């Protein structure tokens, strides 16, 4: 898979340089995820519906 060009970090990625998080990018029909501290390393990809379900579960469990 070629690396997506438009990586996005959460606004909750912490203080300082904001490197304590993961980054996501939409790569139709999948979502790519990588570690912001090691962007050149492996990238995980998930089907978009599965990633959306994961996010919904996180939001529910954190009360957002």
VOGU-3710 file (C-alpha; in Angstrom, 3 decimals, decimal comma):
1> xxxxxxxxxx> 0,000/0,000/0,000  1,331/3,440/-0,820  1,458/5,831/2,091  -1,553/8,151/2,300  -0,615/11,795/1,899  -3,143/13,280/4,310  -2,448/12,021/7,809  -4,537/13,512/10,635  -3,865/13,645/14,366  -6,414/13,903/17,093
11> xxxxxxxxxx> -6,791/17,225/18,859  -6,349/15,132/22,040  -2,802/14,108/21,109  -1,239/15,710/24,154  0,966/18,672/24,856  4,414/19,461/23,572  4,882/18,434/19,975  1,693/16,350/19,972  3,545/13,155/19,141  1,835/10,943/21,721
21> xxxxxxxxxx> -0,863/9,626/19,447  -1,756/7,725/16,352  -2,432/9,280/12,992  -5,178/8,237/10,596  -5,676/8,688/6,873  -8,549/7,769/4,591  -7,424/5,425/1,851  -10,664/4,378/0,168  -12,125/1,892/0,998  -9,947/1,532/4,110
31> xxxxxxxxxx> -8,624/3,631/7,004  -4,861/3,636/7,587  -3,414/4,028/11,098  0,200/4,654/12,107  2,203/5,598/15,197  3,045/9,308/15,112  6,354/8,621/16,909  7,464/6,214/14,161  5,673/7,197/10,930  8,079/5,278/8,688
41> xxxxxxxxxx> 7,246/1,977/10,379  4,324/-0,328/9,655  0,884/1,038/8,864  -2,273/-0,825/9,820  -5,365/-0,640/7,640  -8,968/-1,392/8,511  -12,178/-1,514/6,491  -13,945/1,824/6,950  -17,099/0,318/8,570  -14,978/-1,572/11,123
51> xxxxxxxxxx> -12,997/1,558/12,004  -16,201/3,604/12,365  -17,616/0,963/14,725  -14,379/1,102/16,748  -14,646/4,904/17,042  -18,319/4,686/18,068  -17,405/2,232/20,818  -14,631/4,515/22,060  -16,946/7,527/22,141  -19,567/5,558/24,047
61> xxxx> -17,080/4,274/26,604  -15,588/7,741/27,193  -18,925/9,521/27,399  -18,494/11,767/24,353
//
